[in-house]
Amino acid sequence: MRGKEIRLERIMDRNTGRTIIVPLDHGVTLGPIPGLVDVGRTIDLVAEGGANAVIGHVGLALHGHRGHGRDVGLIMHLSASTSIGPDPNDKVLVNTVTNALKMGADGVSVHINVGADSEAQMLEDLGRVAVTCMEWGMPLLAMMYPRGRKVADEHDLECVKLSARVAAELGADIVKTVYTGDADSFREVTRGCPVPVVVAGGSKTDDRAILDLVEGAMEGGAAGISIGRNAFQHPAPDRLIRAAALIIHEGRSAEEAVEILRT
């Protein structure tokens, strides 16, 4: 397991135990949306801002490796669906742990929609990937979203608590899930999950709203954030990440952090 410990230090800051992860896997789901047309440039910006890791499919390693600039951890995403498929909530495995290792990844991630019609298959995939990660010492991040016919609100506390706990029970090392809206309720999620929980950024929003979310999540026991569009579609991704880092790694407030974006 020492290999997993070493790789986790490339994803989680070894001094604070916290992390800023920027998902760039949207190219499979949505195509070349703004911010992902020149993915190398985007990686440069979020890395300079202080991101600990980025997430992407095999194409990120094939076409986004820069060979220069600040280093950043690579989490290779193993599951996918497209926005025009018959059921976008049905995520299927498109890569393997061993191939991610061969390509230099520091970790892998899978996406599970808890409550979806295909939940059973996705959970089976999560379990199999977790076992392989244990065998090879590869960190596993599980993206756990409550989505399906029985889920009226994906931010519902009980649904989020269940989703996070499922990932930990099946072997994930880090759980990514949605914010429940306030620090007190989110603290129930983190207390009920024995592995670090990072918060998704959600839909594109304004600077103060995303920094308030970061502050609330950290107060609620989060180990960091995993924000995509709010980072890579920001006019200044490096500054947005730098502002978030003030909250996550230095314990500053959203009010203090937003000043970086006003100058």
BAVOKE-771513 format. One record per atom (N, C-alpha, C): residue number from 1; residue in one letter; atom name; x, y, z. Coordinates in steps of 0.2 Angstrom, whole numbers, plus 5000, padded with zeros to 4 digits. Example, Ala and Ser with C-alpha at 12.3 -4.5 7.8 and 13.67 -1.06 7.14 Angstrom:
# residues 2
  seq  type  atom  east  north    up
    1     a     N  5066   4972  5039
    1     a    CA  5062   4978  5039
    1     a     C  5066   4984  5039
    2     s     N  5064   4989  5035
    2     s    CA  5068   4995  5036
    2     s     C  5064   5000  5039
# end
This chain:
# residues 263
  seq  type  atom  east  north    up
    1     m     N  5004   4994  5000
    1     m    CA  5000   5000  5000
    1     m     C  5004   5006  5000
    2     r     N  5011   5006  5001
    2     r    CA  5015   5012  5001
    2     r     C  5015   5015  4994
    3     g     N  5014   5012  4989
    3     g    CA  5013   5015  4982
    3     g     C  5007   5020  4982
    4     k     N  5002   5017  4985
    4     k    CA  4996   5021  4986
    4     k     C  4997   5028  4990
    5     e     N  5000   5027  4995
    5     e    CA  5002   5033  4999
    5     e     C  5006   5038  4996
    6     i     N  5011   5036  4992
    6     i    CA  5015   5040  4988
    6     i     C  5011   5044  4983
    7     r     N  5007   5040  4979
    7     r    CA  5003   5043  4974
    7     r     C  4998   5048  4977
    8     l     N  4995   5046  4983
    8     l    CA  4990   5051  4986
    8     l     C  4993   5058  4987
    9     e     N  5000   5058  4989
    9     e    CA  5003   5064  4990
    9     e     C  5004   5068  4984
   10     r     N  5003   5066  4978
   10     r    CA  5003   5069  4972
   10     r     C  4996   5072  4970
   11     i     N  4991   5070  4974
   11     i    CA  4984   5072  4973
   11     i     C  4982   5077  4979
   12     m     N  4984   5075  4985
   12     m    CA  4982   5078  4991
   12     m     C  4988   5082  4994
   13     d     N  4988   5088  4996
   13     d    CA  4993   5092  4998
   13     d     C  4996   5088  5005
   14     r     N  5002   5087  5005
   14     r    CA  5005   5083  5010
   14     r     C  5005   5087  5017
   15     n     N  5005   5093  5016
   15     n    CA  5005   5097  5023
   15     n     C  4999   5099  5026
   16     t     N  4994   5100  5021
   16     t    CA  4987   5101  5024
   16     t     C  4982   5095  5024
   17     g     N  4984   5090  5020
   17     g    CA  4979   5085  5019
   17     g     C  4973   5086  5015
   18     r     N  4973   5092  5011
   18     r    CA  4968   5094  5007
   18     r     C  4970   5095  5000
   19     t     N  4965   5096  4996
   19     t    CA  4966   5096  4989
   19     t     C  4961   5100  4985
   20     i     N  4964   5103  4979
   20     i    CA  4960   5106  4974
   20     i     C  4961   5102  4967
   21     i     N  4955   5099  4965
   21     i    CA  4955   5095  4959
   21     i     C  4951   5099  4954
   22     v     N  4954   5099  4948
   22     v    CA  4950   5102  4942
   22     v     C  4948   5096  4937
   23     p     N  4942   5094  4937
   23     p    CA  4940   5090  4932
   23     p     C  4940   5093  4925
   24     l     N  4943   5089  4920
   24     l    CA  4943   5091  4913
   24     l     C  4940   5086  4909
   25     d     N  4936   5082  4911
   25     d    CA  4934   5076  4908
   25     d     C  4927   5077  4904
   26     h     N  4925   5083  4903
   26     h    CA  4919   5085  4900
   26     h     C  4919   5084  4892
   27     g     N  4925   5084  4890
   27     g    CA  4926   5083  4882
   27     g     C  4922   5077  4880
   28     v     N  4922   5071  4884
   28     v    CA  4918   5066  4882
   28     v     C  4910   5067  4882
   29     t     N  4908   5070  4888
   29     t    CA  4901   5071  4889
   29     t     C  4898   5077  4884
   30     l     N  4902   5082  4884
   30     l    CA  4899   5088  4880
   30     l     C  4903   5090  4874
   31     g     N  4909   5087  4873
   31     g    CA  4913   5089  4867
   31     g     C  4918   5095  4869
   32     p     N  4920   5099  4864
   32     p    CA  4925   5104  4865
   32     p     C  4922   5111  4867
   33     i     N  4919   5111  4873
   33     i    CA  4916   5117  4876
   33     i     C  4921   5122  4878
   34     p     N  4919   5128  4878
   34     p    CA  4924   5133  4880
   34     p     C  4928   5131  4886
   35     g     N  4935   5133  4886
   35     g    CA  4939   5131  4891
   35     g     C  4943   5124  4890
   36     l     N  4940   5120  4886
   36     l    CA  4943   5114  4884
   36     l     C  4945   5113  4877
   37     v     N  4945   5118  4873
   37     v    CA  4947   5118  4866
   37     v     C  4955   5117  4866
   38     d     N  4958   5122  4870
   38     d    CA  4965   5121  4871
   38     d     C  4967   5118  4878
   39     v     N  4966   5112  4879
   39     v    CA  4967   5109  4885
   39     v     C  4974   5110  4889
   40     g     N  4979   5110  4885
   40     g    CA  4985   5111  4887
   40     g     C  4986   5118  4891
   41     r     N  4983   5123  4887
   41     r    CA  4983   5130  4890
   41     r     C  4979   5130  4897
   42     t     N  4973   5127  4897
   42     t    CA  4969   5127  4903
   42     t     C  4973   5123  4909
   43     i     N  4977   5118  4907
   43     i    CA  4981   5114  4912
   43     i     C  4986   5119  4915
   44     d     N  4989   5123  4911
   44     d    CA  4994   5128  4913
   44     d     C  4991   5132  4918
   45     l     N  4985   5135  4916
   45     l    CA  4982   5140  4921
   45     l     C  4980   5138  4927
   46     v     N  4977   5132  4928
   46     v    CA  4975   5129  4934
   46     v     C  4981   5127  4938
   47     a     N  4986   5124  4935
   47     a    CA  4992   5122  4938
   47     a     C  4995   5128  4941
   48     e     N  4996   5134  4938
   48     e    CA  4999   5140  4940
   48     e     C  4995   5142  4946
   49     g     N  4989   5142  4946
   49     g    CA  4985   5144  4951
   49     g     C  4985   5140  4958
   50     g     N  4988   5134  4957
   50     g    CA  4989   5130  4963
   50     g     C  4985   5124  4963
   51     a     N  4982   5121  4958
   51     a    CA  4978   5115  4958
   51     a     C  4983   5109  4960
   52     n     N  4980   5105  4964
   52     n    CA  4984   5099  4966
   52     n     C  4984   5093  4960
   53     a     N  4978   5093  4957
   53     a    CA  4977   5088  4952
   53     a     C  4972   5090  4947
   54     v     N  4972   5086  4941
   54     v    CA  4967   5087  4936
   54     v     C  4964   5080  4934
   55     i     N  4958   5080  4932
   55     i    CA  4955   5074  4930
   55     i     C  4953   5074  4923
   56     g     N  4955   5068  4919
   56     g    CA  4953   5068  4912
   56     g     C  4953   5061  4910
   57     h     N  4951   5060  4904
   57     h    CA  4951   5053  4900
   57     h     C  4958   5052  4897
   58     v     N  4959   5047  4894
   58     v    CA  4965   5045  4891
   58     v     C  4967   5050  4886
   59     g     N  4963   5054  4883
   59     g    CA  4965   5059  4879
   59     g     C  4968   5065  4882
   60     l     N  4967   5066  4889
   60     l    CA  4971   5071  4892
   60     l     C  4978   5070  4893
   61     a     N  4980   5063  4894
   61     a    CA  4987   5061  4894
   61     a     C  4990   5061  4887
   62     l     N  4986   5059  4882
   62     l    CA  4988   5059  4875
   62     l     C  4989   5066  4872
   63     h     N  4985   5070  4873
   63     h    CA  4985   5077  4870
   63     h     C  4986   5083  4874
   64     g     N  4986   5082  4881
   64     g    CA  4986   5088  4886
   64     g     C  4993   5088  4890
   65     h     N  4997   5083  4889
   65     h    CA  5003   5083  4892
   65     h     C  5008   5089  4889
   66     r     N  5010   5093  4894
   66     r    CA  5013   5099  4892
   66     r     C  5021   5099  4891
   67     g     N  5024   5095  4896
   67     g    CA  5031   5094  4896
   67     g     C  5035   5101  4898
   68     h     N  5031   5105  4901
   68     h    CA  5034   5111  4904
   68     h     C  5029   5114  4909
   69     g     N  5031   5119  4913
   69     g    CA  5027   5123  4917
   69     g     C  5026   5119  4924
   70     r     N  5022   5121  4928
   70     r    CA  5021   5118  4935
   70     r     C  5018   5111  4935
   71     d     N  5021   5107  4938
   71     d    CA  5018   5100  4938
   71     d     C  5011   5100  4942
   72     v     N  5007   5095  4940
   72     v    CA  5000   5094  4943
   72     v     C  4999   5087  4943
   73     g     N  4995   5084  4948
   73     g    CA  4994   5077  4948
   73     g     C  4989   5075  4942
   74     l     N  4989   5069  4940
   74     l    CA  4984   5067  4935
   74     l     C  4980   5061  4937
   75     i     N  4974   5062  4937
   75     i    CA  4969   5057  4939
   75     i     C  4965   5055  4933
   76     m     N  4966   5049  4930
   76     m    CA  4963   5047  4924
   76     m     C  4956   5044  4925
   77     h     N  4951   5047  4922
   77     h    CA  4944   5045  4923
   77     h     C  4943   5039  4918
   78     l     N  4939   5034  4922
   78     l    CA  4938   5027  4918
   78     l     C  4931   5026  4916
   79     s     N  4927   5031  4917
   79     s    CA  4920   5029  4915
   79     s     C  4917   5035  4911
   80     a     N  4912   5034  4907
   80     a    CA  4910   5039  4902
   80     a     C  4903   5038  4900
   81     s     N  4900   5043  4898
   81     s    CA  4894   5043  4894
   81     s     C  4893   5050  4890
   82     t     N  4889   5051  4885
   82     t    CA  4888   5057  4882
   82     t     C  4882   5060  4883
   83     s     N  4881   5067  4882
   83     s    CA  4875   5070  4883
   83     s     C  4869   5068  4879
   84     i     N  4871   5065  4873
   84     i    CA  4866   5064  4868
   84     i     C  4864   5056  4868
   85     g     N  4867   5052  4872
   85     g    CA  4866   5045  4873
   85     g     C  4859   5044  4875
   86     p     N  4856   5038  4875
   86     p    CA  4850   5036  4877
   86     p     C  4849   5037  4884
   87     d     N  4854   5036  4888
   87     d    CA  4853   5038  4896
   87     d     C  4860   5040  4898
   88     p     N  4861   5047  4898
   88     p    CA  4867   5050  4900
   88     p     C  4869   5048  4907
   89     n     N  4865   5046  4912
   89     n    CA  4866   5044  4918
   89     n     C  4869   5037  4919
   90     d     N  4869   5033  4913
   90     d    CA  4872   5027  4913
   90     d     C  4880   5027  4911
   91     k     N  4884   5027  4916
   91     k    CA  4891   5027  4915
   91     k     C  4894   5020  4914
   92     v     N  4898   5020  4909
   92     v    CA  4902   5013  4907
   92     v     C  4909   5014  4908
   93     l     N  4913   5009  4909
   93     l    CA  4920   5009  4910
   93     l     C  4923   5009  4903
   94     v     N  4927   5014  4902
   94     v    CA  4931   5014  4895
   94     v     C  4938   5014  4895
   95     n     N  4941   5013  4901
   95     n    CA  4948   5012  4902
   95     n     C  4949   5008  4908
   96     t     N  4956   5006  4910
   96     t    CA  4957   5002  4915
   96     t     C  4963   5005  4920
   97     v     N  4963   5002  4926
   97     v    CA  4968   5004  4931
   97     v     C  4975   5003  4928
   98     t     N  4976   4997  4925
   98     t    CA  4983   4996  4923
   98     t     C  4985   5000  4917
   99     n     N  4980   5002  4913
   99     n    CA  4982   5006  4907
   99     n     C  4984   5013  4910
  100     a     N  4980   5015  4915
  100     a    CA  4981   5022  4918
  100     a     C  4988   5022  4921
  101     l     N  4990   5017  4924
  101     l    CA  4997   5016  4927
  101     l     C  5002   5017  4922
  102     k     N  5001   5013  4916
  102     k    CA  5006   5013  4911
  102     k     C  5007   5021  4908
  103     m     N  5001   5025  4908
  103     m    CA  5001   5031  4906
  103     m     C  5003   5037  4911
  104     g     N  5006   5034  4916
  104     g    CA  5008   5039  4921
  104     g     C  5004   5042  4926
  105     a     N  4997   5040  4926
  105     a    CA  4992   5043  4931
  105     a     C  4994   5042  4938
  106     d     N  4992   5047  4942
  106     d    CA  4993   5046  4949
  106     d     C  4987   5043  4953
  107     g     N  4982   5043  4950
  107     g    CA  4976   5040  4952
  107     g     C  4971   5039  4947
  108     v     N  4965   5036  4948
  108     v    CA  4960   5035  4944
  108     v     C  4953   5037  4947
  109     s     N  4948   5038  4943
  109     s    CA  4941   5040  4945
  109     s     C  4936   5036  4941
  110     v     N  4931   5035  4945
  110     v    CA  4925   5032  4941
  110     v     C  4919   5036  4944
  111     h     N  4913   5037  4939
  111     h    CA  4907   5041  4941
  111     h     C  4902   5036  4942
  112     i     N  4898   5037  4948
  112     i    CA  4892   5032  4949
  112     i     C  4886   5037  4951
  113     n     N  4881   5036  4947
  113     n    CA  4875   5039  4948
  113     n     C  4870   5035  4953
  114     v     N  4870   5036  4959
  114     v    CA  4867   5032  4964
  114     v     C  4859   5033  4963
  115     g     N  4855   5028  4961
  115     g    CA  4848   5029  4960
  115     g     C  4846   5028  4953
  116     a     N  4851   5028  4949
  116     a    CA  4850   5028  4941
  116     a     C  4848   5021  4940
  117     d     N  4844   5020  4934
  117     d    CA  4842   5013  4932
  117     d     C  4848   5008  4931
  118     s     N  4854   5011  4930
  118     s    CA  4860   5006  4929
  118     s     C  4864   5006  4935
  119     e     N  4861   5008  4941
  119     e    CA  4865   5008  4947
  119     e     C  4869   5002  4948
  120     a     N  4866   4996  4948
  120     a    CA  4869   4990  4949
  120     a     C  4875   4989  4945
  121     q     N  4875   4990  4939
  121     q    CA  4881   4989  4935
  121     q     C  4887   4994  4937
  122     m     N  4885   5000  4938
  122     m    CA  4890   5005  4940
  122     m     C  4893   5003  4947
  123     l     N  4889   5000  4951
  123     l    CA  4892   4998  4958
  123     l     C  4896   4992  4957
  124     e     N  4894   4988  4953
  124     e    CA  4899   4982  4951
  124     e     C  4905   4985  4948
  125     d     N  4905   4989  4944
  125     d    CA  4911   4992  4941
  125     d     C  4915   4995  4946
  126     l     N  4912   4999  4951
  126     l    CA  4916   5003  4956
  126     l     C  4920   4997  4960
  127     g     N  4916   4992  4962
  127     g    CA  4919   4987  4967
  127     g     C  4925   4984  4963
  128     r     N  4924   4982  4957
  128     r    CA  4930   4979  4953
  128     r     C  4936   4983  4952
  129     v     N  4935   4990  4951
  129     v    CA  4940   4995  4950
  129     v     C  4944   4996  4957
  130     a     N  4940   4996  4962
  130     a    CA  4943   4997  4969
  130     a     C  4947   4991  4971
  131     v     N  4945   4985  4969
  131     v    CA  4950   4979  4970
  131     v     C  4956   4979  4966
  132     t     N  4956   4981  4960
  132     t    CA  4962   4982  4956
  132     t     C  4966   4988  4959
  133     c     N  4963   4993  4961
  133     c    CA  4967   4999  4964
  133     c     C  4971   4996  4970
  134     m     N  4968   4992  4974
  134     m    CA  4971   4990  4980
  134     m     C  4977   4985  4978
  135     e     N  4976   4981  4973
  135     e    CA  4981   4977  4970
  135     e     C  4987   4981  4968
  136     w     N  4986   4986  4965
  136     w    CA  4992   4990  4961
  136     w     C  4994   4996  4965
  137     g     N  4991   4998  4971
  137     g    CA  4992   5004  4975
  137     g     C  4991   5010  4971
  138     m     N  4985   5010  4968
  138     m    CA  4982   5016  4964
  138     m     C  4977   5019  4968
  139     p     N  4977   5026  4969
  139     p    CA  4972   5029  4973
  139     p     C  4966   5029  4968
  140     l     N  4960   5029  4971
  140     l    CA  4953   5029  4968
  140     l     C  4949   5034  4971
  141     l     N  4947   5039  4966
  141     l    CA  4942   5044  4968
  141     l     C  4935   5042  4965
  142     a     N  4930   5042  4969
  142     a    CA  4923   5040  4966
  142     a     C  4919   5046  4966
  143     m     N  4916   5047  4960
  143     m    CA  4912   5053  4960
  143     m     C  4905   5050  4961
  144     m     N  4902   5052  4966
  144     m    CA  4895   5049  4968
  144     m     C  4890   5054  4968
  145     y     N  4885   5054  4963
  145     y    CA  4880   5058  4963
  145     y     C  4873   5055  4963
  146     p     N  4868   5057  4968
  146     p    CA  4862   5055  4968
  146     p     C  4857   5057  4963
  147     r     N  4856   5052  4958
  147     r    CA  4852   5054  4952
  147     r     C  4848   5048  4950
  148     g     N  4842   5049  4949
  148     g    CA  4837   5043  4947
  148     g     C  4830   5045  4948
  149     r     N  4826   5040  4947
  149     r    CA  4819   5041  4947
  149     r     C  4816   5042  4954
  150     k     N  4820   5039  4959
  150     k    CA  4818   5040  4966
  150     k     C  4821   5046  4970
  151     v     N  4825   5050  4966
  151     v    CA  4829   5056  4969
  151     v     C  4826   5062  4966
  152     a     N  4822   5065  4971
  152     a    CA  4819   5072  4969
  152     a     C  4824   5077  4969
  153     d     N  4829   5077  4973
  153     d    CA  4833   5083  4974
  153     d     C  4840   5079  4975
  154     e     N  4845   5080  4971
  154     e    CA  4851   5077  4971
  154     e     C  4855   5080  4977
  155     h     N  4853   5086  4980
  155     h    CA  4857   5089  4986
  155     h     C  4853   5087  4992
  156     d     N  4849   5082  4992
  156     d    CA  4845   5080  4998
  156     d     C  4850   5076  5003
  157     l     N  4850   5078  5009
  157     l    CA  4855   5076  5014
  157     l     C  4856   5069  5014
  158     e     N  4850   5065  5015
  158     e    CA  4850   5058  5016
  158     e     C  4853   5055  5010
  159     c     N  4851   5057  5004
  159     c    CA  4854   5054  4998
  159     c     C  4861   5055  4997
  160     v     N  4864   5061  4999
  160     v    CA  4871   5063  4998
  160     v     C  4875   5058  5003
  161     k     N  4872   5058  5010
  161     k    CA  4875   5054  5015
  161     k     C  4876   5046  5012
  162     l     N  4871   5044  5009
  162     l    CA  4871   5037  5007
  162     l     C  4876   5036  5001
  163     s     N  4876   5041  4997
  163     s    CA  4880   5040  4991
  163     s     C  4888   5041  4993
  164     a     N  4889   5045  4998
  164     a    CA  4896   5046  5000
  164     a     C  4898   5039  5004
  165     r     N  4894   5037  5008
  165     r    CA  4896   5031  5012
  165     r     C  4897   5025  5007
  166     v     N  4893   5024  5002
  166     v    CA  4893   5018  4998
  166     v     C  4900   5018  4995
  167     a     N  4903   5024  4992
  167     a    CA  4909   5024  4989
  167     a     C  4915   5022  4994
  168     a     N  4914   5024  5001
  168     a    CA  4919   5022  5006
  168     a     C  4919   5014  5007
  169     e     N  4913   5012  5008
  169     e    CA  4911   5005  5009
  169     e     C  4914   5000  5003
  170     l     N  4914   5003  4997
  170     l    CA  4916   4999  4992
  170     l     C  4924   5000  4990
  171     g     N  4927   5004  4994
  171     g    CA  4934   5004  4993
  171     g     C  4937   5011  4990
  172     a     N  4933   5016  4989
  172     a    CA  4936   5022  4987
  172     a     C  4941   5025  4992
  173     d     N  4946   5029  4989
  173     d    CA  4950   5033  4994
  173     d     C  4948   5040  4995
  174     i     N  4945   5043  4990
  174     i    CA  4942   5049  4990
  174     i     C  4935   5049  4987
  175     v     N  4931   5053  4990
  175     v    CA  4924   5053  4987
  175     v     C  4923   5060  4985
  176     k     N  4920   5061  4979
  176     k    CA  4917   5067  4977
  176     k     C  4910   5067  4976
  177     t     N  4907   5072  4979
  177     t    CA  4899   5072  4979
  177     t     C  4897   5080  4980
  178     v     N  4890   5080  4979
  178     v    CA  4888   5087  4979
  178     v     C  4887   5090  4986
  179     y     N  4887   5097  4986
  179     y    CA  4886   5100  4993
  179     y     C  4879   5101  4995
  180     t     N  4878   5100  5001
  180     t    CA  4871   5099  5003
  180     t     C  4868   5106  5005
  181     g     N  4872   5112  5004
  181     g    CA  4869   5118  5005
  181     g     C  4871   5122  5011
  182     d     N  4874   5119  5016
  182     d    CA  4876   5123  5022
  182     d     C  4881   5118  5026
  183     a     N  4885   5121  5030
  183     a    CA  4891   5118  5033
  183     a     C  4888   5113  5038
  184     d     N  4883   5114  5042
  184     d    CA  4880   5110  5047
  184     d     C  4878   5103  5044
  185     s     N  4874   5103  5038
  185     s    CA  4871   5097  5035
  185     s     C  4877   5094  5032
  186     f     N  4882   5097  5029
  186     f    CA  4887   5094  5025
  186     f     C  4892   5090  5030
  187     r     N  4892   5093  5036
  187     r    CA  4896   5089  5042
  187     r     C  4893   5082  5043
  188     e     N  4887   5081  5042
  188     e    CA  4884   5075  5043
  188     e     C  4887   5070  5037
  189     v     N  4888   5073  5032
  189     v    CA  4890   5069  5026
  189     v     C  4898   5067  5028
  190     t     N  4902   5071  5030
  190     t    CA  4909   5070  5031
  190     t     C  4910   5065  5037
  191     r     N  4906   5066  5042
  191     r    CA  4906   5062  5048
  191     r     C  4904   5055  5047
  192     g     N  4900   5054  5042
  192     g    CA  4897   5047  5040
  192     g     C  4901   5044  5035
  193     c     N  4907   5047  5033
  193     c    CA  4911   5044  5027
  193     c     C  4918   5044  5030
  194     p     N  4921   5038  5031
  194     p    CA  4927   5037  5034
  194     p     C  4933   5039  5029
  195     v     N  4932   5041  5023
  195     v    CA  4938   5043  5019
  195     v     C  4936   5051  5017
  196     p     N  4942   5054  5014
  196     p    CA  4941   5061  5013
  196     p     C  4935   5063  5008
  197     v     N  4932   5068  5009
  197     v    CA  4926   5070  5004
  197     v     C  4928   5077  5001
  198     v     N  4927   5077  4994
  198     v    CA  4928   5083  4991
  198     v     C  4922   5085  4988
  199     v     N  4921   5092  4987
  199     v    CA  4914   5094  4985
  199     v     C  4914   5096  4977
  200     a     N  4909   5094  4974
  200     a    CA  4909   5096  4967
  200     a     C  4907   5104  4966
  201     g     N  4909   5107  4961
  201     g    CA  4907   5114  4960
  201     g     C  4900   5115  4957
  202     g     N  4897   5110  4954
  202     g    CA  4891   5111  4951
  202     g     C  4890   5115  4945
  203     s     N  4884   5118  4943
  203     s    CA  4883   5122  4938
  203     s     C  4887   5129  4938
  204     k     N  4889   5132  4932
  204     k    CA  4892   5138  4932
  204     k     C  4889   5143  4936
  205     t     N  4893   5147  4940
  205     t    CA  4890   5152  4944
  205     t     C  4895   5158  4945
  206     d     N  4893   5163  4949
  206     d    CA  4897   5168  4950
  206     d     C  4903   5167  4955
  207     d     N  4908   5171  4955
  207     d    CA  4914   5170  4959
  207     d     C  4912   5170  4967
  208     r     N  4908   5174  4969
  208     r    CA  4907   5174  4976
  208     r     C  4903   5168  4978
  209     a     N  4898   5166  4974
  209     a    CA  4894   5160  4976
  209     a     C  4899   5154  4976
  210     i     N  4903   5153  4971
  210     i    CA  4908   5147  4972
  210     i     C  4912   5147  4978
  211     l     N  4915   5153  4979
  211     l    CA  4919   5154  4985
  211     l     C  4916   5153  4992
  212     d     N  4909   5155  4992
  212     d    CA  4905   5154  4998
  212     d     C  4904   5146  4999
  213     l     N  4903   5143  4993
  213     l    CA  4902   5135  4993
  213     l     C  4908   5132  4996
  214     v     N  4914   5134  4993
  214     v    CA  4920   5132  4996
  214     v     C  4921   5133  5003
  215     e     N  4920   5139  5006
  215     e    CA  4921   5140  5013
  215     e     C  4916   5136  5017
  216     g     N  4910   5135  5015
  216     g    CA  4905   5131  5018
  216     g     C  4907   5124  5018
  217     a     N  4909   5121  5013
  217     a    CA  4911   5114  5012
  217     a     C  4917   5113  5017
  218     m     N  4922   5117  5017
  218     m    CA  4927   5116  5022
  218     m     C  4925   5117  5029
  219     e     N  4921   5121  5031
  219     e    CA  4918   5122  5038
  219     e     C  4914   5115  5039
  220     g     N  4911   5112  5034
  220     g    CA  4908   5106  5035
  220     g     C  4912   5099  5035
  221     g     N  4919   5100  5035
  221     g    CA  4923   5095  5035
  221     g     C  4926   5092  5029
  222     a     N  4925   5095  5023
  222     a    CA  4927   5093  5017
  222     a     C  4935   5093  5017
  223     a     N  4938   5089  5013
  223     a    CA  4945   5089  5012
  223     a     C  4947   5093  5006
  224     g     N  4942   5096  5003
  224     g    CA  4944   5100  4997
  224     g     C  4938   5101  4992
  225     i     N  4940   5102  4986
  225     i    CA  4935   5103  4981
  225     i     C  4937   5100  4974
  226     s     N  4932   5099  4970
  226     s    CA  4933   5096  4963
  226     s     C  4929   5100  4959
  227     i     N  4931   5106  4956
  227     i    CA  4927   5110  4952
  227     i     C  4929   5111  4945
  228     g     N  4925   5110  4940
  228     g    CA  4926   5110  4933
  228     g     C  4925   5116  4930
  229     r     N  4919   5117  4928
  229     r    CA  4917   5123  4923
  229     r     C  4918   5129  4927
  230     n     N  4917   5130  4934
  230     n    CA  4918   5136  4937
  230     n     C  4925   5138  4937
  231     a     N  4930   5133  4936
  231     a    CA  4937   5134  4935
  231     a     C  4939   5135  4928
  232     f     N  4938   5130  4924
  232     f    CA  4941   5131  4917
  232     f     C  4937   5135  4913
  233     q     N  4931   5137  4914
  233     q    CA  4928   5142  4910
  233     q     C  4928   5149  4913
  234     h     N  4932   5150  4919
  234     h    CA  4932   5157  4922
  234     h     C  4937   5161  4917
  235     p     N  4936   5167  4917
  235     p    CA  4940   5172  4913
  235     p     C  4948   5172  4915
  236     a     N  4949   5170  4922
  236     a    CA  4956   5169  4924
  236     a     C  4956   5163  4929
  237     p     N  4956   5157  4926
  237     p    CA  4956   5151  4930
  237     p     C  4962   5151  4935
  238     d     N  4968   5154  4934
  238     d    CA  4973   5153  4939
  238     d     C  4971   5157  4945
  239     r     N  4968   5163  4944
  239     r    CA  4966   5167  4950
  239     r     C  4960   5164  4954
  240     l     N  4956   5161  4950
  240     l    CA  4950   5158  4954
  240     l     C  4953   5152  4958
  241     i     N  4957   5148  4955
  241     i    CA  4960   5143  4959
  241     i     C  4964   5145  4965
  242     r     N  4968   5151  4964
  242     r    CA  4972   5154  4969
  242     r     C  4968   5156  4975
  243     a     N  4962   5159  4973
  243     a    CA  4957   5161  4978
  243     a     C  4954   5156  4982
  244     a     N  4953   5150  4979
  244     a    CA  4950   5144  4982
  244     a     C  4956   5141  4987
  245     a     N  4962   5142  4984
  245     a    CA  4967   5139  4988
  245     a     C  4968   5143  4995
  246     l     N  4967   5149  4995
  246     l    CA  4967   5153  5001
  246     l     C  4962   5150  5006
  247     i     N  4957   5148  5004
  247     i    CA  4952   5145  5009
  247     i     C  4954   5138  5011
  248     i     N  4956   5134  5006
  248     i    CA  4957   5127  5007
  248     i     C  4963   5126  5011
  249     h     N  4969   5129  5009
  249     h    CA  4975   5127  5011
  249     h     C  4977   5132  5017
  250     e     N  4974   5138  5017
  250     e    CA  4976   5143  5022
  250     e     C  4971   5145  5027
  251     g     N  4965   5142  5026
  251     g    CA  4960   5143  5031
  251     g     C  4957   5150  5031
  252     r     N  4958   5154  5025
  252     r    CA  4955   5161  5025
  252     r     C  4948   5160  5023
  253     s     N  4944   5166  5023
  253     s    CA  4937   5167  5022
  253     s     C  4936   5168  5015
  254     a     N  4930   5167  5013
  254     a    CA  4928   5168  5006
  254     a     C  4928   5176  5004
  255     e     N  4927   5180  5009
  255     e    CA  4927   5187  5009
  255     e     C  4934   5189  5007
  256     e     N  4939   5186  5011
  256     e    CA  4946   5188  5009
  256     e     C  4948   5185  5002
  257     a     N  4946   5179  5001
  257     a    CA  4948   5176  4995
  257     a     C  4945   5179  4988
  258     v     N  4939   5182  4989
  258     v    CA  4936   5185  4983
  258     v     C  4940   5192  4981
  259     e     N  4944   5194  4986
  259     e    CA  4948   5200  4984
  259     e     C  4953   5199  4978
  260     i     N  4956   5193  4978
  260     i    CA  4960   5191  4973
  260     i     C  4957   5192  4966
  261     l     N  4951   5191  4965
  261     l    CA  4947   5191  4959
  261     l     C  4945   5199  4958
  262     r     N  4946   5203  4962
  262     r    CA  4943   5210  4961
  262     r     C  4949   5214  4959
  263     t     N  4955   5212  4960
  263     t    CA  4961   5216  4959
  263     t     C  4963   5216  4951
# end
